[in-house]
Amino acid sequence: MDERLIARKSPVMVEVEASMAYWWCACGRSAAQPFCDGLHKGITLAPVKWVAGEAGPTWFCACKRTGSEPLFNGTHKAP
């Protein structure tokens, strides 16, 4: 049950606000992808806090396999 689920196979673009904190869903169970909605309760995976350095479009990982949590880095394309 503590397995990371693939929420979707493409990243999610979000217009973020500078200095704002965002809680990225690390488990893939949230219905509010790419952010946490609390559905991880009862498992060891917890959301990841990320603070935007500047405002603008930001690509968040939705496959939950990124090597640069919580941001998309193309890891899901690796064999």
N, C-alpha and C positions, 0 to 999 in steps of 0.2 A: 504493500500500500504506500510505501514511502518513495515509490518510483516517480520520476519526473514524467509527466504526460505531455505530449506534444499538443499544444493548444491550436496551433496552425503552422504550416510549413513556410510561411513568409513572414517577414518582420512587420511590426505595427508602427506607423508613423504617428507621432503625437507632437503637437505644437506645445512646447514646454515654456514655463515662465522662469526667468532668471531667479536663482536663489530659492526656488520652490523645491520642497522635498516630495519625492514620489516613491511609492512602495510597489516594486515590481514583483509579480507573482512568479515564484521560483518552482512551484509544483505543477503548474499547468491546469489546475482545477478551477480557477476563478472564471466566472462568467463575465467579468469586467476586464478582460485582457486588454493590455498587457499588465494591468495592475491587480493587486490583491483585493479580494472581497471577503476574506476570512474563511473560505472553504478548506483551507489547509489544516484546520483544527483537528487534532487527533493524530497528526503525522509529524515526523521530525523536520520536514522541510518547512522553512520559514521565509517570508517575503524579504526582499533585499531593498534597503533604503538607498536611494540615489538622489543627489541634490544637483539640480541643473546649474551649470556654470554661467550659461547665457541663454537668453530666450531664442526660440526658433524651432524648426522641425528637428525631431530626434527619432531615430529608428530603434525601437526596442525589440529584443528577441522574443519570438513567440514559440519557437520549437523547444526552448529551455535547454539547449545544448551549447550555447555560446561560451566562448572562452574569455569573454569580457563582460560578465554580468553587470548590468542588465541589458547592455547595448548589443545590437546585432553586429556580428562580425563575419558572417558567412560560414560558420562552422558546420551548419546543417548540410552544406553542399559536399562536405568531405566524405569519401567512401567509408 
